[in-house]
Amino acid sequence: MKKIIVFIAGLAVIAFVVAIALDPVEKQDADIDFIEIGYITDRDPSIVNGALYLVYEAPGEPALDAKISFDGSSICRAGGQEEPCVAINQTIMGAYGGKRVFVEGIRRESDILVRNLALDIEADRRFGFIRSVEKNGVNFLVTIDPVEFLSGDEAYRKAAEDTDCGEKDAAECVPSLNNDFYIRNISTSTETYNLLPDADIAIFENPGSPVLVPATSEAFADGFADPDSFMKAYTFRYLLNGSTIVSLQEQYVP
């Protein structure tokens, strides 16, 4: 009986230790609460491996800065390549200094622990139908049904693949081809991203109008709260950087 009790107690200790070991990793992924675009500076170039800072702007405020730090889970992306930031810590200013960058991280008492750092030009442009926009702290969560927005020969070829019509007669099955576009929606799931509070957003001035007007993230979210919002019927072109949308534009189709 004593052996059984000791064995069970041992299992409990192992489970406790494993839980402690795993918790920080899970927490790191869940706690991203800093998402900004700005410029990296080292303030004093004479100091080797000195502290790095992100200089950025917030709506209605002067320029701000935040000290940034890296660990083994910090990823840096540039030129289509990604690598641990700690591996290039001594050359980060050469690769990213003075350039517009995107930073996702975790706020700490004295700095920001970086999770993703990328040149702004590394952003990923996509299309999709927006299904919902919800408030999430100071940011928003946007759920998107991704699509392909095709034109030209590729549109005809893909339309023929997706229908019973041949490529020559594809326009009979997909009338939008008469206007040289095909919105191809073959995804079986949605994707959710962060939306910056100061993201660059442009929507139709009137439903179906090709004229775009700027909108704040707050107003955009309020518009989607309406179940009959016309914005739900149109695709959006969105710019991704990591897991964050930095710009949205409603897509006009004839």
Backbone as JSON, one array per atom type, in Angstrom:
{
  "sequence": "MKKIIVFIAGLAVIAFVVAIALDPVEKQDADIDFIEIGYITDRDPSIVNGALYLVYEAPGEPALDAKISFDGSSICRAGGQEEPCVAINQTIMGAYGGKRVFVEGIRRESDILVRNLALDIEADRRFGFIRSVEKNGVNFLVTIDPVEFLSGDEAYRKAAEDTDCGEKDAAECVPSLNNDFYIRNISTSTETYNLLPDADIAIFENPGSPVLVPATSEAFADGFADPDSFMKAYTFRYLLNGSTIVSLQEQYVP",
  "N": [[0.83, -1.2, 0.0], [1.95, 1.23, 0.81], [3.86, 1.53, -1.18], [2.27, 2.02, -3.39], [1.09, 4.48, -2.71], [3.37, 6.1, -2.6], [4.17, 5.9, -5.26], [1.99, 7.14, -6.6], [2.17, 9.68, -5.5], [4.61, 10.4, -6.56], [4.0, 10.55, -9.29], [2.28, 12.75, -9.21], [4.03, 14.79, -8.5], [5.71, 14.82, -10.75], [3.85, 15.57, -12.73], [3.23, 18.12, -11.82], [5.69, 19.42, -12.1], [6.05, 19.25, -14.88], [3.88, 20.78, -15.71], [4.61, 23.3, -14.79], [6.87, 23.69, -16.33], [5.83, 23.8, -18.92], [4.02, 25.9, -18.9], [5.13, 28.61, -19.19], [5.78, 28.7, -21.95], [3.31, 28.38, -23.25], [2.05, 30.63, -22.27], [3.55, 32.71, -23.35], [2.83, 32.69, -26.06], [0.19, 33.45, -25.88], [0.09, 35.97, -24.82], [0.64, 38.28, -26.35], [0.63, 41.67, -26.47], [1.47, 44.02, -27.46], [1.64, 45.81, -30.33], [3.03, 47.4, -32.89], [4.09, 49.79, -35.4], [7.1, 51.19, -36.45], [10.33, 52.73, -36.0], [13.63, 51.47, -35.53], [16.1, 52.28, -33.14], [19.38, 52.74, -31.72], [20.15, 54.65, -30.04], [22.73, 55.3, -28.79], [25.31, 54.84, -30.68], [27.95, 54.29, -30.04], [28.07, 52.48, -28.04], [28.65, 49.15, -27.8], [26.52, 46.47, -28.57], [24.44, 47.76, -27.26], [21.33, 48.91, -25.7], [18.3, 48.56, -27.58], [15.74, 50.5, -29.16], [12.3, 51.0, -30.02], [10.89, 53.45, -31.92], [7.84, 55.0, -32.18], [4.48, 56.01, -33.15], [1.43, 57.05, -31.58], [-2.13, 57.36, -31.82], [-3.09, 60.73, -31.5], [-0.98, 61.37, -29.83], [2.42, 62.43, -29.06], [5.6, 61.37, -30.53], [6.57, 58.17, -29.37], [8.65, 55.93, -27.44], [10.0, 52.64, -26.95], [11.85, 50.32, -25.13], [13.28, 47.44, -26.56], [13.61, 43.9, -26.32], [15.12, 40.63, -26.79], [14.56, 37.06, -26.95], [14.94, 33.47, -27.09], [12.65, 32.88, -28.54], [12.1, 34.98, -30.15], [11.52, 36.21, -33.36], [12.99, 37.35, -36.35], [12.39, 38.93, -39.47], [13.32, 39.41, -42.81], [13.87, 40.25, -46.22], [12.59, 37.97, -47.21], [13.51, 35.96, -45.6], [13.68, 34.31, -42.41], [14.79, 34.29, -39.03], [16.1, 33.47, -35.73], [16.06, 36.27, -33.61], [18.07, 36.62, -31.72], [20.25, 35.5, -32.88], [21.19, 37.32, -34.65], [21.67, 39.55, -33.22], [23.8, 41.37, -32.89], [23.94, 42.58, -35.33], [21.56, 43.75, -35.94], [20.92, 46.51, -36.12], [22.17, 47.15, -38.49], [20.67, 45.72, -40.35], [18.01, 46.5, -39.88], [17.95, 49.08, -38.82], [16.84, 52.45, -38.99], [14.88, 51.85, -40.81], [11.46, 51.27, -41.67], [9.65, 49.31, -39.49], [7.83, 46.45, -38.27], [6.52, 45.41, -35.21], [5.69, 42.86, -32.96], [4.95, 42.02, -29.64], [5.5, 41.32, -26.1], [4.46, 43.14, -23.37], [6.54, 44.18, -20.76], [7.75, 45.08, -17.47], [9.95, 46.83, -17.83], [10.55, 46.77, -20.53], [9.88, 45.69, -23.95], [9.26, 42.44, -24.85], [10.2, 40.96, -27.66], [8.31, 39.2, -30.1], [7.79, 38.96, -32.83], [9.54, 40.54, -35.43], [9.7, 42.55, -38.2], [10.6, 43.84, -41.43], [8.63, 46.43, -42.78], [8.0, 46.15, -45.47], [7.89, 43.47, -45.78], [5.38, 42.61, -45.46], [2.34, 40.77, -46.03], [0.12, 40.55, -48.68], [-3.32, 40.03, -49.09], [-6.63, 38.65, -49.94], [-10.1, 38.64, -48.93], [-13.32, 37.74, -47.47], [-14.73, 39.54, -44.86], [-15.82, 38.33, -41.83], [-16.35, 38.9, -39.14], [-15.8, 41.47, -36.65], [-14.27, 42.17, -33.71], [-13.87, 43.72, -30.51], [-10.79, 43.71, -28.77], [-9.22, 44.25, -26.14], [-7.04, 46.95, -26.54], [-6.87, 46.62, -29.19], [-8.33, 45.03, -32.12], [-10.07, 42.05, -33.11], [-10.18, 40.39, -36.11], [-12.08, 38.33, -38.12], [-11.65, 36.4, -40.95], [-12.69, 35.12, -44.1], [-10.73, 33.66, -46.28], [-9.98, 34.38, -49.74], [-9.25, 33.94, -53.29], [-8.46, 36.47, -55.52], [-8.83, 36.73, -58.75], [-7.7, 37.37, -62.15], [-7.64, 37.77, -65.78], [-6.0, 35.21, -67.78], [-5.53, 33.34, -65.79], [-7.8, 33.51, -64.16], [-9.81, 32.47, -65.85], [-8.81, 29.88, -66.2], [-8.82, 28.78, -63.56], [-11.55, 29.03, -62.98], [-12.62, 27.25, -64.8], [-11.61, 24.89, -63.77], [-13.05, 24.74, -61.41], [-15.7, 24.45, -62.1], [-18.24, 22.86, -64.19], [-17.87, 23.73, -66.69], [-15.86, 24.21, -69.62], [-12.66, 25.84, -70.19], [-13.0, 27.62, -72.3], [-15.73, 28.17, -72.26], [-16.12, 29.17, -69.76], [-17.07, 31.64, -68.8], [-19.8, 31.46, -69.01], [-20.55, 29.97, -66.86], [-19.43, 31.36, -64.79], [-20.27, 34.4, -64.45], [-18.9, 36.76, -63.71], [-16.51, 36.73, -65.02], [-16.87, 38.02, -67.38], [-16.32, 40.56, -66.75], [-13.7, 40.37, -66.29], [-12.77, 39.19, -63.84], [-12.51, 36.85, -61.13], [-13.69, 35.65, -58.19], [-12.43, 33.44, -56.16], [-13.39, 31.12, -53.92], [-12.38, 28.72, -52.06], [-11.74, 27.94, -49.6], [-12.01, 26.2, -46.5], [-12.16, 27.04, -43.96], [-11.97, 29.73, -41.53], [-9.86, 32.6, -40.79], [-8.24, 34.32, -38.13], [-7.17, 37.53, -37.16], [-5.15, 40.1, -35.58], [-6.08, 43.56, -35.45], [-4.71, 46.67, -35.9], [-5.29, 49.58, -33.86], [-4.85, 51.98, -35.14], [-4.85, 51.32, -37.8], [-4.58, 51.43, -41.39], [-7.41, 52.05, -43.05], [-9.82, 51.74, -45.6], [-12.98, 52.31, -46.95], [-16.02, 51.86, -48.94], [-17.58, 54.87, -50.01], [-20.29, 54.92, -50.49], [-22.58, 52.12, -50.71], [-21.29, 49.84, -53.03], [-20.06, 51.83, -54.47], [-17.21, 53.1, -56.28], [-15.68, 54.91, -54.99], [-13.5, 55.51, -52.38], [-13.29, 56.03, -48.85], [-11.58, 57.12, -45.88], [-11.54, 55.26, -42.76], [-11.82, 54.81, -39.23], [-10.52, 52.25, -37.04], [-12.3, 51.75, -34.98], [-14.76, 52.79, -35.95], [-15.03, 51.14, -38.14], [-15.35, 48.63, -36.91], [-17.76, 49.12, -35.57], [-19.44, 49.37, -37.77], [-19.53, 46.76, -38.74], [-20.93, 45.56, -36.76], [-23.55, 45.81, -37.34], [-25.96, 43.64, -38.48], [-26.88, 43.74, -41.09], [-24.97, 44.96, -42.57], [-23.55, 46.36, -45.47], [-20.92, 45.96, -46.03], [-20.27, 43.35, -45.59], [-20.78, 41.98, -47.86], [-18.8, 42.37, -49.68], [-15.46, 41.79, -50.9], [-12.32, 42.26, -49.18], [-9.15, 43.76, -49.52], [-6.29, 42.98, -47.8], [-3.5, 43.77, -45.72], [-1.0, 41.97, -44.29], [1.12, 41.63, -41.48], [3.04, 39.51, -39.92], [0.91, 38.28, -37.5], [-0.91, 40.27, -37.7], [-3.16, 42.69, -39.02], [-2.39, 45.43, -40.94], [-3.39, 47.14, -42.8], [-6.49, 47.74, -44.54], [-8.63, 47.43, -47.32], [-11.6, 48.02, -48.95], [-12.8, 46.13, -51.67], [-13.49, 47.07, -54.87], [-15.77, 45.89, -57.32], [-16.97, 45.59, -60.65]],
  "CA": [[0.0, 0.0, 0.0], [2.85, 2.38, 0.89], [4.5, 1.69, -2.49], [1.27, 2.63, -4.28], [0.96, 5.89, -2.33], [4.6, 6.77, -3.02], [4.14, 5.96, -6.72], [1.01, 8.17, -6.98], [2.75, 10.98, -5.12], [5.66, 10.69, -7.53], [3.34, 11.0, -10.52], [1.76, 14.1, -8.97], [5.17, 15.72, -8.54], [6.13, 14.92, -12.15], [2.84, 16.35, -13.44], [3.36, 19.51, -11.38], [6.91, 19.96, -12.7], [5.79, 19.4, -16.31], [2.96, 21.91, -15.87], [5.39, 24.52, -14.59], [7.78, 23.82, -17.46], [5.1, 24.11, -20.13], [3.21, 27.1, -18.78], [5.69, 29.82, -19.78], [5.71, 28.65, -23.41], [1.94, 28.65, -23.64], [1.72, 32.0, -21.91], [4.21, 33.61, -24.28], [2.06, 32.75, -27.28], [-1.13, 34.01, -25.63], [0.15, 37.27, -24.17], [1.07, 39.39, -27.19], [-0.21, 42.83, -26.18], [2.13, 45.2, -28.03], [1.69, 45.69, -31.78], [3.29, 48.75, -33.38], [4.98, 50.02, -36.54], [7.95, 52.34, -36.16], [11.73, 52.68, -36.43], [14.54, 51.01, -34.47], [17.28, 53.1, -32.89], [20.19, 52.27, -30.6], [20.4, 55.87, -29.25], [24.16, 55.61, -28.65], [26.04, 53.87, -31.51], [29.29, 54.0, -29.51], [27.96, 51.38, -27.09], [28.51, 47.87, -28.49], [25.42, 45.67, -28.03], [23.63, 48.58, -26.36], [19.89, 48.7, -25.76], [17.59, 49.0, -28.79], [14.44, 51.1, -28.89], [11.38, 51.21, -31.13], [10.25, 54.76, -31.9], [6.57, 54.84, -32.89], [3.47, 57.03, -32.86], [0.11, 56.59, -31.17], [-3.11, 58.39, -32.18], [-3.26, 61.84, -30.57], [0.16, 61.5, -28.92], [3.71, 62.66, -29.73], [6.38, 60.15, -30.74], [6.86, 57.38, -28.18], [9.66, 54.89, -27.66], [9.95, 51.5, -26.03], [13.01, 49.44, -25.19], [12.92, 46.1, -27.02], [14.55, 42.84, -25.97], [14.91, 39.39, -27.52], [14.92, 35.78, -26.36], [15.0, 32.4, -28.08], [11.41, 32.79, -29.32], [11.96, 36.2, -30.96], [11.79, 35.93, -34.77], [13.22, 38.51, -37.21], [12.14, 38.6, -40.87], [13.74, 40.4, -43.81], [14.3, 39.66, -47.48], [12.0, 36.65, -47.39], [14.14, 35.01, -44.68], [13.42, 34.53, -40.99], [15.76, 33.65, -38.14], [16.0, 33.97, -34.35], [16.67, 37.6, -33.47], [19.28, 36.56, -30.9], [21.36, 35.07, -33.73], [21.7, 38.49, -35.39], [21.53, 40.69, -32.29], [24.87, 42.35, -33.08], [23.84, 43.22, -36.65], [20.18, 44.17, -36.16], [20.87, 47.89, -36.57], [22.56, 47.18, -39.9], [19.59, 45.16, -41.16], [16.71, 47.12, -39.64], [18.06, 50.45, -38.35], [16.41, 53.51, -39.9], [13.86, 51.35, -41.72], [10.14, 51.09, -41.07], [9.53, 47.92, -39.06], [6.62, 46.01, -37.56], [6.92, 44.67, -34.01], [4.72, 42.24, -32.06], [5.67, 41.59, -28.46], [4.85, 41.22, -24.79], [4.85, 44.24, -22.49], [7.08, 43.86, -19.45], [7.89, 46.28, -16.65], [10.97, 47.76, -18.31], [10.81, 46.66, -21.96], [8.99, 44.86, -24.77], [9.89, 41.2, -25.27], [9.78, 40.81, -29.05], [7.94, 37.9, -30.63], [7.99, 39.06, -34.27], [10.05, 41.81, -35.91], [9.83, 42.41, -39.66], [10.54, 45.04, -42.25], [7.25, 46.67, -43.18], [7.8, 45.68, -46.84], [7.72, 42.02, -45.77], [3.97, 42.33, -45.21], [1.72, 39.82, -46.95], [-1.14, 41.1, -49.18], [-4.29, 38.97, -49.35], [-8.02, 39.04, -50.14], [-11.03, 37.8, -48.2], [-14.56, 38.29, -46.92], [-14.63, 39.71, -43.41], [-17.0, 37.74, -41.19], [-16.65, 39.57, -37.87], [-14.79, 42.36, -36.07], [-14.57, 42.24, -32.28], [-12.92, 44.44, -29.67], [-9.9, 42.84, -28.0], [-8.33, 45.18, -25.46], [-6.89, 48.18, -27.32], [-6.9, 46.23, -30.6], [-9.54, 44.35, -32.57], [-9.87, 40.75, -33.74], [-10.91, 40.32, -37.37], [-12.19, 36.98, -38.67], [-11.7, 36.52, -42.41], [-12.81, 33.95, -44.97], [-9.79, 34.03, -47.35], [-10.32, 34.05, -51.13], [-8.31, 34.36, -54.33], [-9.05, 37.44, -56.44], [-8.08, 36.4, -59.98], [-8.07, 38.03, -63.4], [-6.9, 37.29, -66.94], [-6.03, 33.79, -68.12], [-5.59, 32.53, -64.57], [-9.19, 33.49, -63.73], [-10.52, 31.51, -66.71], [-8.3, 28.53, -65.94], [-9.32, 28.32, -62.27], [-13.0, 28.9, -63.06], [-12.88, 26.0, -65.52], [-11.31, 23.8, -62.83], [-14.02, 24.71, -60.32], [-17.05, 24.26, -62.62], [-18.37, 21.85, -65.23], [-17.62, 24.37, -67.99], [-14.47, 24.25, -70.06], [-12.06, 27.18, -70.09], [-13.57, 28.46, -73.36], [-17.1, 28.55, -71.9], [-16.15, 29.42, -68.31], [-17.84, 32.84, -68.48], [-21.21, 31.1, -68.91], [-20.75, 29.47, -65.5], [-18.96, 32.39, -63.85], [-20.52, 35.65, -65.18], [-17.95, 37.83, -63.38], [-15.4, 36.68, -65.98], [-17.15, 39.02, -68.42], [-15.67, 41.78, -66.26], [-12.3, 40.0, -66.09], [-12.34, 38.8, -62.5], [-13.12, 35.65, -60.54], [-13.43, 35.52, -56.76], [-12.38, 31.99, -55.92], [-13.47, 30.83, -52.49], [-12.33, 27.27, -51.86], [-11.29, 27.69, -48.22], [-12.99, 25.49, -45.65], [-12.07, 27.58, -42.6], [-11.68, 31.16, -41.44], [-8.61, 32.96, -40.11], [-8.44, 35.47, -37.25], [-5.96, 38.35, -37.03], [-5.24, 41.36, -34.86], [-6.19, 44.78, -36.24], [-4.18, 47.81, -35.16], [-6.28, 50.65, -33.67], [-4.58, 53.05, -36.11], [-4.63, 50.69, -39.11], [-5.01, 52.19, -42.57], [-8.65, 51.41, -43.5], [-10.58, 52.49, -46.6], [-14.24, 51.63, -47.29], [-16.81, 52.58, -49.93], [-18.35, 56.02, -49.53], [-21.65, 54.4, -50.56], [-22.53, 50.72, -51.13], [-21.03, 49.6, -54.44], [-19.37, 52.96, -55.1], [-15.76, 52.9, -56.36], [-15.03, 55.96, -54.21], [-13.11, 55.05, -51.05], [-13.08, 57.04, -47.82], [-10.9, 56.52, -44.72], [-12.35, 54.91, -41.58], [-11.05, 54.37, -38.07], [-10.8, 50.85, -36.66], [-13.5, 51.76, -34.13], [-15.92, 52.96, -36.81], [-15.1, 49.93, -38.96], [-15.93, 47.59, -36.05], [-19.17, 49.47, -35.35], [-20.17, 49.08, -38.99], [-19.73, 45.32, -38.86], [-21.86, 45.12, -35.72], [-24.85, 45.8, -37.99], [-26.08, 42.37, -39.21], [-27.19, 43.99, -42.49], [-23.92, 45.82, -43.13], [-23.22, 46.06, -46.87], [-19.51, 45.6, -46.13], [-20.13, 41.89, -45.52], [-21.0, 41.41, -49.19], [-17.67, 42.68, -50.54], [-14.15, 41.34, -50.45], [-11.37, 43.28, -48.76], [-7.72, 43.49, -49.69], [-5.69, 43.3, -46.5], [-2.05, 43.69, -45.64], [-0.63, 41.29, -43.06], [2.51, 41.6, -41.02], [2.92, 38.55, -38.83], [-0.49, 37.92, -37.25], [-1.62, 41.54, -37.54], [-3.57, 43.44, -40.21], [-1.96, 46.82, -40.83], [-4.25, 47.95, -43.67], [-7.66, 47.09, -45.12], [-9.28, 48.24, -48.35], [-12.74, 47.36, -49.58], [-12.44, 45.87, -53.06], [-14.56, 47.37, -55.83], [-15.93, 45.03, -58.49], [-18.03, 46.15, -61.5]],
  "C": [[0.86, 1.25, 0.0], [3.5, 2.63, -0.46], [3.56, 2.38, -3.47], [1.14, 4.12, -4.01], [2.17, 6.68, -2.8], [4.61, 6.95, -4.54], [3.19, 7.06, -7.2], [1.54, 9.56, -6.67], [3.83, 11.39, -6.11], [5.09, 11.18, -8.84], [2.82, 12.42, -10.39], [2.87, 15.13, -9.07], [5.63, 15.93, -9.98], [5.16, 15.78, -12.95], [2.95, 17.82, -13.11], [4.57, 20.17, -12.05], [6.71, 20.2, -14.19], [4.89, 20.6, -16.57], [3.7, 23.22, -15.74], [6.29, 24.77, -15.8], [7.06, 24.27, -18.72], [4.41, 25.46, -20.08], [3.83, 28.34, -19.41], [5.61, 29.86, -21.3], [4.31, 29.0, -23.88], [1.58, 30.1, -23.38], [2.34, 32.99, -22.88], [3.37, 33.77, -25.55], [0.74, 33.49, -27.08], [-1.08, 35.47, -25.21], [0.66, 38.41, -25.05], [0.11, 40.56, -26.98], [0.42, 44.13, -26.65], [2.28, 44.97, -29.52], [1.86, 47.09, -32.35], [4.17, 48.72, -34.63], [5.8, 51.26, -36.25], [9.36, 52.15, -36.7], [12.61, 52.27, -35.26], [15.73, 51.96, -34.37], [18.06, 52.51, -31.73], [20.62, 53.44, -29.71], [21.87, 56.25, -29.17], [24.97, 54.57, -29.42], [27.41, 53.49, -30.96], [29.27, 52.84, -28.54], [27.7, 50.08, -27.86], [27.43, 47.04, -27.78], [24.6, 46.46, -27.01], [22.15, 48.3, -26.55], [19.31, 49.25, -27.06], [16.22, 49.52, -28.41], [13.62, 51.16, -30.18], [10.74, 52.58, -30.95], [8.99, 54.66, -32.76], [5.61, 55.95, -32.48], [2.18, 56.36, -32.45], [-0.88, 57.71, -31.49], [-3.23, 59.46, -31.1], [-2.1, 62.06, -29.63], [1.43, 61.8, -29.72], [4.45, 61.33, -29.89], [6.71, 59.48, -29.41], [8.02, 56.45, -28.48], [9.54, 53.82, -26.6], [11.21, 50.67, -26.23], [12.55, 48.06, -25.63], [14.02, 45.11, -26.69], [14.17, 41.56, -26.7], [15.22, 38.18, -26.65], [14.88, 34.72, -27.46], [13.77, 32.26, -28.95], [11.17, 34.03, -30.17], [12.39, 35.91, -32.4], [11.92, 37.24, -35.55], [13.07, 38.1, -38.67], [12.58, 39.75, -41.77], [14.19, 39.68, -45.07], [13.78, 38.27, -47.72], [12.59, 35.58, -46.49], [13.71, 35.32, -43.25], [14.42, 33.73, -40.16], [15.59, 34.2, -36.74], [16.72, 35.31, -34.23], [17.98, 37.55, -32.68], [20.5, 36.17, -31.75], [21.97, 36.24, -34.5], [21.68, 39.74, -34.53], [22.57, 41.78, -32.55], [24.76, 43.09, -34.41], [22.43, 43.74, -36.94], [20.1, 45.61, -36.67], [21.25, 47.99, -38.05], [21.44, 46.72, -40.81], [18.29, 45.95, -41.06], [16.78, 48.6, -39.24], [17.67, 51.48, -39.39], [15.34, 53.1, -40.88], [12.55, 51.14, -40.96], [9.95, 49.61, -40.75], [8.22, 47.7, -38.31], [7.07, 45.15, -36.39], [5.69, 44.16, -33.27], [5.49, 41.78, -30.83], [4.82, 41.57, -27.21], [5.36, 42.36, -23.91], [5.38, 43.68, -21.17], [7.32, 45.17, -18.7], [8.85, 47.3, -17.25], [11.22, 47.7, -19.82], [9.69, 45.88, -22.66], [9.77, 43.62, -25.2], [9.35, 40.86, -26.66], [9.42, 39.37, -29.38], [8.13, 37.86, -32.15], [8.49, 40.46, -34.61], [10.29, 41.65, -37.41], [9.88, 43.77, -40.32], [9.12, 45.2, -42.75], [6.98, 46.15, -44.59], [7.65, 44.16, -46.91], [6.26, 41.62, -45.58], [3.38, 41.51, -46.35], [0.35, 40.36, -47.37], [-2.07, 39.96, -49.59], [-5.68, 39.55, -49.59], [-8.91, 38.13, -49.3], [-12.32, 38.53, -47.85], [-14.4, 38.4, -45.41], [-15.93, 39.24, -42.78], [-17.35, 38.39, -39.87], [-15.49, 40.45, -37.45], [-15.16, 42.55, -34.61], [-13.47, 42.99, -31.53], [-12.09, 43.45, -28.87], [-8.86, 43.72, -27.31], [-8.25, 46.48, -26.24], [-6.95, 47.89, -28.82], [-8.25, 45.6, -30.93], [-9.14, 43.0, -33.15], [-10.77, 40.68, -34.96], [-10.89, 38.89, -37.88], [-12.47, 37.07, -40.16], [-11.85, 35.15, -43.07], [-11.93, 34.25, -46.19], [-10.26, 33.56, -48.73], [-9.15, 34.4, -52.04], [-9.05, 35.33, -55.25], [-8.25, 37.37, -57.73], [-8.58, 37.2, -61.18], [-7.26, 37.42, -64.54], [-7.03, 35.8, -67.17], [-6.15, 32.91, -66.88], [-7.02, 32.42, -64.06], [-9.99, 32.48, -64.54], [-10.09, 30.08, -66.4], [-8.86, 27.97, -64.62], [-10.83, 28.14, -62.28], [-13.38, 27.6, -63.77], [-12.63, 24.8, -64.61], [-12.42, 23.62, -61.8], [-15.44, 24.46, -60.79], [-17.05, 23.13, -63.65], [-18.11, 22.42, -66.62], [-16.14, 24.28, -68.36], [-13.95, 25.68, -69.99], [-12.68, 28.14, -71.12], [-14.94, 28.98, -72.98], [-17.23, 28.93, -70.43], [-17.02, 30.61, -67.93], [-19.34, 32.55, -68.38], [-21.53, 30.61, -67.5], [-20.38, 30.51, -64.45], [-19.09, 33.74, -64.55], [-19.52, 36.76, -64.89], [-16.75, 37.84, -64.33], [-15.61, 37.66, -67.14], [-16.57, 40.38, -68.04], [-14.23, 41.51, -65.84], [-11.91, 39.82, -64.62], [-13.11, 37.56, -62.05], [-12.71, 35.59, -59.08], [-13.54, 34.04, -56.42], [-12.34, 31.71, -54.42], [-13.53, 29.32, -52.29], [-11.86, 26.93, -50.44], [-12.4, 27.01, -47.43], [-12.95, 26.01, -44.21], [-11.78, 29.07, -42.66], [-10.36, 31.38, -40.71], [-8.86, 34.23, -39.29], [-7.11, 36.19, -37.03], [-6.23, 39.54, -36.11], [-5.37, 42.5, -35.86], [-5.71, 45.94, -35.4], [-5.25, 48.89, -35.01], [-6.08, 51.8, -34.65], [-4.28, 52.48, -37.5], [-5.16, 51.58, -40.22], [-6.21, 51.47, -43.19], [-9.36, 52.32, -44.49], [-11.81, 51.67, -47.0], [-15.0, 52.47, -48.32], [-17.55, 53.75, -49.28], [-19.83, 55.67, -49.48], [-21.57, 52.95, -51.04], [-22.33, 50.58, -52.64], [-20.31, 50.72, -55.16], [-17.87, 52.68, -55.18], [-14.97, 53.93, -55.55], [-14.76, 55.47, -52.79], [-12.91, 56.22, -50.1], [-12.4, 56.37, -46.62], [-11.87, 56.24, -43.58], [-11.42, 54.51, -40.45], [-11.38, 52.91, -37.78], [-12.07, 50.76, -35.84], [-14.75, 51.86, -34.98], [-16.13, 51.73, -37.69], [-15.76, 48.8, -38.17], [-17.41, 47.86, -35.8], [-20.01, 49.14, -36.58], [-20.46, 47.6, -39.15], [-20.66, 44.78, -37.78], [-23.29, 45.07, -36.26], [-24.98, 44.52, -38.81], [-26.36, 42.55, -40.7], [-26.13, 44.86, -43.18], [-23.56, 45.4, -44.55], [-21.77, 45.63, -47.02], [-19.3, 44.09, -46.12], [-20.28, 41.23, -46.89], [-19.8, 41.6, -50.12], [-16.37, 42.09, -49.99], [-13.31, 42.55, -50.03], [-9.96, 42.81, -49.12], [-7.05, 43.9, -48.39], [-4.2, 43.0, -46.52], [-1.68, 43.12, -44.28], [0.83, 41.49, -42.75], [2.51, 40.72, -39.79], [1.46, 38.14, -38.69], [-1.37, 39.16, -37.14], [-1.93, 42.17, -38.9], [-3.15, 44.9, -40.01], [-2.72, 47.72, -41.8], [-5.35, 47.08, -44.27], [-8.24, 48.0, -46.19], [-10.41, 47.45, -48.98], [-12.5, 47.28, -51.08], [-13.63, 46.11, -53.98], [-14.57, 46.35, -56.96], [-17.08, 45.58, -59.32], [-19.25, 45.25, -61.54]]
}
